[in-house]
């Protein structure tokens, strides 16, 4: 199992467009991915679930990866978030 924590820097947080793009990136991997924030944990491959977290700028999220490509998935998603969210 791999995981990382990230503090959101996007001024509007994880709203529709960033959430959709994040889910799109995560769906490229076979590993199960969860995202935790605001006291909830959801399947990061489901757009509506990610949006229900209501993550705003300055809040911390934790993403957890478990599966055959977890190391690659963790590195790629962390890179994507640092560049885009």
C-alpha positions in Angstrom: 0.0 0.0 0.0 1.3 3.5 -1.0 -0.1 6.8 0.1 0.7 10.5 0.2 -0.8 13.6 1.8 -1.3 16.8 -0.2 -2.5 20.3 0.7 -4.7 21.8 -2.0 -3.3 25.0 -3.5 -6.0 25.6 -6.2 -8.0 28.8 -5.1 -11.3 27.0 -5.6 -10.3 23.6 -4.2 -11.3 20.4 -5.8 -14.4 21.6 -7.7 -15.9 20.0 -10.9 -13.2 20.4 -13.4 -10.2 19.6 -11.2 -12.1 16.6 -9.7 -13.0 15.3 -13.2 -9.4 15.6 -14.4 -8.1 13.9 -11.2 -10.5 11.0 -11.6 -9.5 10.7 -15.2 -5.9 10.3 -14.3 -6.6 7.9 -11.5 -8.8 5.7 -13.7 -5.7 5.0 -15.9 -4.4 2.7 -13.1 -5.6 -0.8 -12.0 -5.0 -0.1 -8.3 -7.8 0.8 -5.9 -7.5 4.4 -4.9 -9.2 6.2 -2.1 -9.1 9.9 -1.2 -9.7 11.1 2.4 -10.6 14.6 3.5 -13.0 16.5 5.8 -13.4 13.3 7.8 -14.6 11.2 4.9 -12.9 8.5 2.7 -14.3 7.8 -0.8 -13.4 5.9 -4.0 -11.2 8.3 -5.9 -12.3 6.8 -9.2 -15.9 8.1 -8.8 -16.3 11.7 -9.6 -19.4 12.4 -7.6 -17.8 10.8 -4.5 -14.7 13.0 -4.8 -16.9 16.1 -5.1 -18.9 15.2 -2.0 -15.7 15.7 0.1 -16.0 19.5 -0.4 -12.2 20.0 -0.4 -11.2 23.7 -0.4 -7.9 25.5 -0.8 -5.5 24.9 2.1 -7.1 21.7 3.2 -5.1 18.4 3.3 -6.2 15.2 1.5 -4.7 11.8 1.7 -4.7 9.4 -1.3 -4.1 5.7 -0.7 -3.2 3.2 -3.5 -3.5 -0.5 -3.3 -2.9 -2.9 -6.2 -0.6 -4.2 -8.9 0.6 -0.7 -10.0 0.3 1.2 -6.8 3.9 2.6 -6.8 3.5 4.0 -10.3 0.0 5.2 -9.6 1.0 7.0 -6.4 4.0 8.8 -8.1 2.0 9.8 -11.2 -1.1 11.1 -9.2 1.1 13.0 -6.7 3.0 14.6 -9.7 -0.3 15.5 -11.3 -1.7 17.1 -8.1 1.4 19.2 -7.5 1.2 20.5 -11.1 -2.6 21.1 -11.3 -4.5 21.2 -8.0 
